[in-house]
Amino acid sequence: MKTDTDSTIENFKKYVIPNYIRNPVVLTRGKGVYLWDSDGRRYLDLFSGWAVSNLGHCHPRVVSAIGRQVKLLIHAPNVFYTEAQGALAKLISNNSFGGQCFFCNSGTEANEAAIKLTRIHHSPQERYKIITMHNSFHGRTMASLSATAQPKYHKGFSPMLEGFTFVPFNDLDAVRKAVDDKTCAVMLEPIQGEGGINIASQEYLKGLRSLCDELRLLLILDEVQCGMGRTGKYFAYQHYGITPDIMTLAKSLGNGTAIGAMVARVDLAGSLVPGSHASTFGGNPLACAASIAVFETIEREGLLDNASEMGRYSMERLNALAEGFPNVIKEVRGVGLMIGIELKKEGASLVKKCMDKGLLLNCTHENVIRFMPPLNVKKKHIDAGIDILGGVLEEYN
Ligand SMILES: *Cc1c(COP(=O)(O)O)cnc(C)c1O
């Protein structure tokens, strides 16, 4: 007999472009750290959909903020003011480095905006080159893709946009050597997500800040994945005692509503003059209301502290696991709840086995398991997840 699950999957096979490898699971519902599929199976979600669902699924504050806003106004064109967009920009600015915001709908668009602002700002001097890092990920549209220094994502889409120079991550000297008279910025993730949870060292990020000041380059930080409390501070750069000139956000900014933002130092932001850039849906009241609720929830529920605490606890337990499986686990590394478990072999089949046992994790860069629970995760969820992972490792050893 054909089930609802079968007919949904059939629709995809017939009508949806097959550009994703999908699990044969139809998700229907989420609450907190759990997801349910169309057969009623429950999954413990310790991945949060690439760190989008940082407050867990369908957090009541986000649900009610959306519910309130949806009855008032869903969309308004950006030739008018709306209360929510202004209030959200204020929250982002006051919790970061006092910049001004441009709103869009995704991470790649936030990075496109950063690249365009950087170019237009330096256009009088004809400087346009941006240095980016090996194993970076900045998105799939052509400029962000060109900034992404991973050949596998470029394959088949050449020619890339001109003006990006790639250097190894955590190598300050390489940046200095790559600068020429056309260079205007350095762009990186303080903690690389898709590249395998690679953490910028203190000396490196501080050194980059000084180098950028010295050579009059902008420092652009892509915090699309590592921002919004993931690391135990609002933004990962806040662990380094520096500030960027431009920062990009998306993923968890709306806890699942589509929203991205570029934040720029006020004296740069003005270069994006009327007519130079825009987004139809960017900063719409619905998405902004959800994002405001995200900030309020982080504050009211003390989620930055919880992320730090649960991050420490997770690292402890995962390091203990690593000691038990020295043949499989090479290293556990992370900041707050942005944690990577580097394996000595491929990790996709391990992730699949965990899913079969009701635990959602992710594998990136072939052999790095990403462990990114929601910021409001409790010890008991971490314990339950790591117990499942431990059981799977027994078989995997
Ligand atoms: C996911 C991601 C992006 C792209 O975001 P989309 O919303 O998928 O366009 C950009 N940068 C980083 C660091 C990301 O993790």
The ligand as an SDF file (V2000), in Angstrom:
LIG
                    3D

 15 15  0  0  0  0  0  0  0  0999 V2000
   25.5670   28.3510    5.2650 C   0  0  0  0  0  0  0  0  0  0  0  0
   26.6260   29.3630    5.1220 C   0  0  0  0  0  0  0  0  0  0  0  0
   26.5670   30.3580    4.1250 C   0  0  0  0  0  0  0  0  0  0  0  0
   25.4730   30.3850    3.0860 C   0  0  0  0  0  0  0  0  0  0  0  0
   24.2250   30.5780    3.6440 O   0  0  0  0  0  0  0  0  0  0  0  0
   22.8930   30.2930    2.7820 P   0  0  0  0  0  0  0  0  0  0  0  0
   21.8010   30.7990    3.6470 O   0  0  0  0  0  0  0  0  0  0  0  0
   22.8370   28.8240    2.5260 O   0  0  0  0  0  0  0  0  0  0  0  0
   23.0300   31.0610    1.5200 O   0  0  0  0  0  0  0  0  0  0  0  0
   27.5590   31.3070    4.1030 C   0  0  0  0  0  0  0  0  0  0  0  0
   28.5570   31.2990    5.0060 N   0  0  0  0  0  0  0  0  0  0  0  0
   28.6600   30.3670    5.9610 C   0  0  0  0  0  0  0  0  0  0  0  0
   29.7660   30.4350    6.9520 C   0  0  0  0  0  0  0  0  0  0  0  0
   27.7000   29.3580    6.0450 C   0  0  0  0  0  0  0  0  0  0  0  0
   27.8060   28.4130    6.9840 O   0  0  0  0  0  0  0  0  0  0  0  0
  1  2  1  0
  2  3  1  0
  2 14  2  0
  3  4  1  0
  3 10  2  0
  4  5  1  0
  5  6  1  0
  6  7  2  0
  6  8  1  0
  6  9  1  0
 10 11  1  0
 11 12  2  0
 12 13  1  0
 12 14  1  0
 14 15  1  0
M  END
$$$$
